[in-house]
Amino acid sequence: MIAYVTVGADDIALARRFYTAFLPKLGYGLKEGPEGLSFALPVAPGQSPLLPDFYVKPTFDGKPATAGNGAMIAFEASSQALVRALHTAALSAGGADEGQPGYRLSYGPHFYVGYLRDPQGNKIALFCDDPTAPGRDG
């Protein structure tokens, strides 16, 4: 099980603007400190944490943050409409479009996804794979 994902950012304020445009709408809470941004899903008393957490931090070595070639982080939304809304919100908050929300022939008939780049260049996917939602074939 993946416990957490961390991406580097040179401009934490810009990263905060981008990630808070959609992660809270997916249920993530934000804690911010000198070490960066920490996003986590809420935990009810007596329950185990829902993983993974997501962190946005300055690099430890002090060198510029870079995006991984071939790396991507995907966040699941509850509906296709939410994918579209979050994609739009993230673009308005400094993201770059990497693929408008829609179906992709490479994936199942209900896999609905939009792609973005965060301000640092990290690739982000927002997707819904609801078998009860309309599919690309119908």
Kinemage of the C-alpha trace (Angstrom):
@kinemage 1
@onewidth
@group {chain A} dominant
@subgroup {mainchain}
@vectorlist {calphas} color= white
{ca met a 1} P 0.000 0.000 0.000
{ca ile a 2} L 1.258 3.454 -0.818
{ca ala a 3} L 1.534 5.507 2.376
{ca tyr a 4} L 2.309 8.910 0.884
{ca val a 5} L 3.376 10.740 -2.267
{ca thr a 6} L 5.651 13.784 -2.228
{ca val a 7} L 6.354 16.275 -5.005
{ca gly a 8} L 8.867 19.066 -4.856
{ca ala a 9} L 7.987 22.706 -5.367
{ca asp a 10} L 10.108 25.809 -5.631
{ca asp a 11} L 7.152 28.159 -5.000
{ca ile a 12} L 5.014 26.808 -2.148
{ca ala a 13} L 2.489 29.664 -2.418
{ca leu a 14} L 1.874 28.879 -6.093
{ca ala a 15} L 1.648 25.156 -5.292
{ca arg a 16} L -0.852 25.905 -2.493
{ca arg a 17} L -3.031 27.881 -4.918
{ca phe a 18} L -2.994 25.018 -7.434
{ca tyr a 19} L -3.566 22.080 -5.084
{ca thr a 20} L -6.177 23.790 -2.908
{ca ala a 21} L -8.202 24.396 -6.083
{ca phe a 22} L -9.147 20.701 -6.130
{ca leu a 23} L -7.801 18.542 -3.284
{ca pro a 24} L -10.204 19.886 -0.608
{ca lys a 25} L -13.112 19.051 -2.930
{ca leu a 26} L -11.841 15.452 -2.936
{ca gly a 27} L -11.918 15.413 0.860
{ca tyr a 28} L -8.293 16.280 1.631
{ca gly a 29} L -7.487 18.573 4.527
{ca leu a 30} L -4.420 20.826 4.463
{ca lys a 31} L -1.810 21.385 7.142
{ca glu a 32} L 0.850 23.908 6.273
{ca gly a 33} L 4.140 24.494 7.995
{ca pro a 34} L 7.712 25.521 7.304
{ca glu a 35} L 8.314 22.090 5.746
{ca gly a 36} L 5.592 22.630 3.107
{ca leu a 37} L 2.061 21.433 2.466
{ca ser a 38} L 0.571 18.229 3.873
{ca phe a 39} L -2.737 16.993 2.462
{ca ala a 40} L -4.522 14.113 4.188
{ca leu a 41} L -7.975 12.584 4.223
{ca pro a 42} L -9.850 13.018 7.513
{ca val a 43} L -9.670 10.254 10.095
{ca ala a 44} L -12.593 9.532 12.406
{ca pro a 45} L -11.691 8.780 16.025
{ca gly a 46} L -10.665 5.160 16.402
{ca gln a 47} L -10.156 4.615 12.668
{ca ser a 48} L -6.947 4.077 10.739
{ca pro a 49} L -5.767 6.824 8.386
{ca leu a 50} L -6.956 6.670 4.790
{ca leu a 51} L -3.889 6.567 2.594
{ca pro a 52} L -2.044 7.907 0.750
{ca asp a 53} L -1.242 11.336 2.109
{ca phe a 54} L 0.050 13.892 -0.380
{ca tyr a 55} L 2.897 16.294 0.371
{ca val a 56} L 4.247 19.310 -1.511
{ca lys a 57} L 7.610 20.383 -0.142
{ca pro a 58} L 10.774 22.255 -1.010
{ca thr a 59} L 13.566 19.901 -2.031
{ca phe a 60} L 15.767 18.554 0.754
{ca asp a 61} L 18.985 19.161 -1.172
{ca gly a 62} L 18.120 22.798 -1.935
{ca lys a 63} L 18.384 22.277 -5.698
{ca pro a 64} L 15.482 23.239 -7.983
{ca ala a 65} L 12.522 20.865 -7.948
{ca thr a 66} L 11.986 18.929 -11.164
{ca ala a 67} L 9.101 16.834 -12.475
{ca gly a 68} L 9.720 13.165 -13.126
{ca asn a 69} L 9.574 12.100 -16.764
{ca gly a 70} L 6.884 9.415 -16.900
{ca ala a 71} L 5.714 10.082 -13.343
{ca met a 72} L 2.065 10.953 -12.743
{ca ile a 73} L -0.182 11.217 -9.699
{ca ala a 74} L -3.853 10.327 -10.124
{ca phe a 75} L -6.686 11.499 -7.888
{ca glu a 76} L -10.091 9.809 -8.078
{ca ala a 77} L -13.257 11.903 -8.235
{ca ser a 78} L -16.776 10.645 -7.594
{ca ser a 79} L -18.237 11.770 -10.922
{ca gln a 80} L -17.410 12.893 -14.428
{ca ala a 81} L -18.899 16.303 -13.638
{ca leu a 82} L -16.518 16.630 -10.693
{ca val a 83} L -13.561 15.724 -12.928
{ca arg a 84} L -14.549 18.534 -15.305
{ca ala a 85} L -15.082 21.050 -12.489
{ca leu a 86} L -11.805 20.228 -10.739
{ca his a 87} L -9.848 20.292 -14.008
{ca thr a 88} L -11.224 23.772 -14.715
{ca ala a 89} L -10.497 24.949 -11.157
{ca ala a 90} L -6.929 23.642 -11.303
{ca leu a 91} L -6.315 25.393 -14.646
{ca ser a 92} L -7.621 28.642 -13.151
{ca ala a 93} L -5.240 28.173 -10.219
{ca gly a 94} L -2.081 28.044 -12.311
{ca gly a 95} L -2.127 24.551 -13.813
{ca ala a 96} L -1.437 23.719 -17.444
{ca asp a 97} L -3.684 21.507 -19.540
{ca glu a 98} L -2.263 18.118 -20.513
{ca gly a 99} L -5.512 16.668 -21.835
{ca gln a 100} L -9.079 17.846 -21.465
{ca pro a 101} L -11.452 15.598 -19.501
{ca gly a 102} L -12.896 12.798 -21.552
{ca tyr a 103} L -12.644 9.129 -22.405
{ca arg a 104} L -9.415 7.547 -23.595
{ca leu a 105} L -9.449 4.584 -25.963
{ca ser a 106} L -6.548 3.014 -24.049
{ca tyr a 107} L -8.690 2.528 -20.946
{ca gly a 108} L -12.026 0.941 -20.069
{ca pro a 109} L -15.309 2.325 -21.421
{ca his a 110} L -16.128 4.209 -18.192
{ca phe a 111} L -12.664 5.612 -17.439
{ca tyr a 112} L -13.102 9.390 -17.664
{ca val a 113} L -9.952 11.445 -17.092
{ca gly a 114} L -8.446 14.905 -17.422
{ca tyr a 115} L -4.711 15.631 -17.240
{ca leu a 116} L -2.849 18.668 -15.887
{ca arg a 117} L 0.602 19.892 -14.997
{ca asp a 118} L 1.040 21.628 -11.671
{ca pro a 119} L 3.055 24.884 -11.645
{ca gln a 120} L 6.251 22.868 -11.079
{ca gly a 121} L 5.547 20.577 -14.046
{ca asn a 122} L 4.330 17.470 -12.183
{ca lys a 123} L 1.687 15.563 -14.127
{ca ile a 124} L -1.668 15.142 -12.396
{ca ala a 125} L -4.648 13.037 -13.466
{ca leu a 126} L -8.190 13.594 -12.216
{ca phe a 127} L -10.369 10.600 -13.037
{ca cys a 128} L -13.673 8.830 -12.481
{ca asp a 129} L -14.206 5.156 -13.317
{ca asp a 130} L -17.867 4.755 -12.361
{ca pro a 131} L -19.453 1.782 -14.153
{ca thr a 132} L -22.920 3.302 -13.571
{ca ala a 133} L -22.020 6.551 -15.388
{ca pro a 134} L -22.396 6.962 -19.133
{ca gly a 135} L -19.512 5.334 -21.000
{ca arg a 136} L -17.706 6.262 -24.164
{ca asp a 137} L -19.626 3.627 -26.134
{ca gly a 138} L -23.079 4.822 -25.266
